[in-house]
């Protein structure tokens, strides 16, 4: 949903604790100065981890993120285990499902870092899964983590307690999807997939200015759109 969500972020997003090097407390998720100390920029080191396996029943071709050299070893371990567990859980279905007549099961995943700092990180793991049938399906795993407090960030963590963000996301999603899909838009599918339920918006990522929502296959329309 890109930059169109900015008005929600600017008015209703919670702020993280002020960095000691910054003189300003902002009401956005990430303070632009939060990772600058003098002329030294603190960079979160994210490295690739590979999971490749090719058997008679399935193929795995997975690249996922791990952090390395972080200042807090416990946080680094917890984050890396969280990501590894999410990827392994997704791969289990491919590994333990019976292969179809059309070919063996397949899972291909890679990732994109949407935002990273020494305090928070937002990553989207995505790819393709085939478990038989006419076609495969998309796979999305959103990784949003508060490194400063060593905890997973859920969507409600990003907004103030008084926020009506779920309803706003629902309304805005319907407007943007209808415009984006044009003649392919099906109002009943869009309305069903964007009901004001936080679970409909659980695949999300963020950067300094925007909140990005990803809808899964069939959630807001047919597979072909």
C-alpha positions in Angstrom: 0.0 0.0 0.0 3.1 2.1 -0.2 3.3 5.8 0.7 -0.4 6.2 0.8 -0.4 5.0 4.4 1.8 7.9 5.5 -1.0 9.8 7.0 -1.8 6.9 9.3 1.8 6.5 10.3 2.4 10.2 11.0 -0.6 10.5 13.3 -1.0 7.1 15.0 2.3 5.3 15.0 4.1 4.8 18.3 7.6 6.1 18.8 10.5 4.1 20.1 12.6 5.5 23.0 14.7 8.5 22.0 18.3 7.8 21.2 20.8 9.6 23.5 22.5 11.1 20.5 19.3 12.8 19.3 17.8 16.0 20.7 14.4 15.4 19.2 11.7 13.0 20.1 9.6 12.2 17.0 6.3 10.4 16.6 7.4 8.1 13.9 8.7 4.5 14.2 12.3 5.3 13.5 14.0 8.5 14.3 16.1 9.7 11.4 19.0 10.4 13.7 18.7 7.3 15.9 21.6 5.5 14.4 24.0 8.4 13.8 26.6 9.1 16.5 28.8 11.9 15.3 29.9 10.8 11.8 29.7 7.1 12.7 26.7 5.3 11.3 25.8 2.0 13.1 25.0 -0.6 10.5 23.2 -3.8 11.2 25.1 -6.6 9.6 22.7 -9.0 7.8 24.1 -12.1 6.1 22.7 -14.8 3.9 21.9 -18.3 5.3 21.3 -21.1 2.7 19.0 -24.1 3.0 19.3 -26.2 -0.1 18.1 -29.8 -0.4 17.2 -31.8 -3.5 15.7 -35.3 -3.1 13.4 -37.5 -5.2 10.4 -36.0 -3.4 11.2 -32.3 -3.0 13.5 -29.4 -3.8 14.4 -26.6 -1.4 16.2 -23.5 -2.6 16.1 -21.0 0.3 18.1 -18.0 1.2 17.1 -16.3 4.5 18.6 -13.6 6.7 20.6 -13.8 9.9 22.3 -11.0 11.8 26.0 -11.2 12.6 28.2 -9.3 15.1 25.4 -7.6 16.9 26.2 -5.9 20.2 23.8 -8.1 22.2 24.6 -11.8 21.8 21.3 -12.9 23.3 19.3 -10.7 21.0 21.2 -11.9 18.0 20.6 -15.5 18.9 16.9 -15.0 19.6 16.4 -13.1 16.3 18.3 -15.7 14.3 16.4 -18.6 15.9 13.1 -16.8 15.2 13.8 -16.4 11.5 15.2 -19.9 11.2 12.1 -21.4 12.9 9.8 -19.5 10.6 11.6 -20.7 7.5 11.8 -24.3 8.8 8.2 -24.4 9.6 7.3 -23.3 6.1 9.6 -25.9 4.6 8.1 -28.8 6.6 4.9 -28.8 4.5 7.0 -29.2 1.3 9.3 -31.9 2.8 6.5 -34.0 4.4 3.7 -33.7 1.8 3.3 -36.4 -0.8 4.6 -35.3 -4.2 2.0 -34.8 -6.9 1.8 -36.6 -10.2 3.1 -33.4 -12.1 6.4 -33.4 -10.3 8.1 -33.1 -6.9 7.3 -30.5 -4.3 9.3 -27.3 -4.5 10.0 -24.3 -2.3 12.0 -21.3 -3.4 12.5 -18.4 -1.0 14.7 -15.3 -0.9 14.4 -12.1 1.1 14.5 -8.3 0.9 15.6 -6.0 3.7 12.9 -3.2 3.8 14.5 -1.4 6.8 17.3 -2.0 9.2 18.9 -0.1 12.0 20.6 -1.0 15.3 17.2 -0.8 16.9 14.6 -2.3 14.5 14.6 -4.4 11.4 11.9 -5.2 8.8 12.4 -7.9 6.3 10.2 -9.7 3.7 10.9 -13.3 2.9 9.0 -14.3 -0.2 9.0 -17.0 -2.9 7.1 -19.8 -4.5 5.8 -23.2 -3.3 4.5 -26.1 -5.4 2.7 -29.0 -3.8 1.0 -30.5 -6.9 -2.0 -29.3 -8.7 -2.5 -26.9 -11.6 0.0 -24.3 -10.2 2.0 -23.3 -7.2 1.4 -20.6 -4.7 3.1 -17.5 -3.3 4.8 -17.6 0.1 5.3 -14.6 2.3 7.0 -14.4 5.7 7.3 -11.0 7.2 10.0 -10.5 9.8 9.6 -7.4 12.0 11.8 -7.2 15.1 12.5 -4.8 17.9 16.2 -5.4 18.5 16.4 -2.8 21.3 13.9 -4.7 23.4 14.5 -8.2 21.9 10.9 -8.9 20.8 8.9 -9.6 17.8 6.9 -6.6 16.4 3.3 -7.4 15.6 1.1 -4.9 13.8 -0.6 -3.6 16.9 2.9 -2.8 18.4 3.3 -0.1 15.7 0.3 1.9 16.6 -0.9 3.8 19.6 -3.4 2.1 21.9 -6.1 4.6 21.0 -5.6 4.1 17.2 -8.3 2.8 15.0 -5.7 1.6 12.6 -7.4 -1.7 11.6 -10.5 0.1 10.3 -8.3 2.7 8.6 -6.2 0.0 6.9 -9.4 -1.7 5.8 -10.9 1.4 4.3 -7.7 2.5 2.6 -6.9 -1.0 1.3 -10.3 -1.3 -0.4 -9.9 2.1 -2.1 -6.3 1.5 -3.3 -6.9 -2.1 -4.4 -10.1 -1.1 -6.4 -8.1 1.6 -8.1 -5.0 -0.6 -8.7 -6.9 -3.6 -10.1 -9.2 -1.5 -12.3 -11.5 -3.8 -14.4 -10.1 -6.9 -12.6 -11.3 -5.7 -9.2 -14.0 -7.8 -7.6 -15.6 -5.9 -4.8 -16.8 -8.9 -2.9 -13.4 -10.5 -2.9 -11.7 -7.2 -1.9 -14.2 -6.5 0.8 -13.9 -10.1 2.2 -10.1 -10.0 2.3 -9.8 -6.5 3.8 -12.4 -6.9 6.6 -11.3 -4.8 9.6 -9.5 -7.8 11.2 -5.8 -7.4 12.1 -5.2 -10.9 10.8 -6.0 -9.7 7.2 -3.0 -7.3 7.5 -0.5 -9.5 9.3 1.9 -9.7 6.4 3.5 -6.3 6.7 6.8 -4.4 6.5 7.8 -0.9 7.2 10.5 1.7 6.5 11.0 5.2 7.9 8.1 6.6 6.0 5.7 3.8 5.0 3.8 0.7 6.0 3.6 -2.0 3.4 0.8 -4.6 3.4 1.0 -7.8 1.4 -2.1 -9.8 0.6 -1.8 -13.6 0.0 -3.1 -15.5 -3.0 -6.8 -15.4 -3.3 -7.2 -13.0 -0.4 -8.5 -10.1 -2.4 -9.2 -11.8 -5.8 -8.5 -14.7 -8.1 -5.0 -16.2 -8.5 -4.5 -14.7 -11.9 -4.7 -11.0 -10.9 
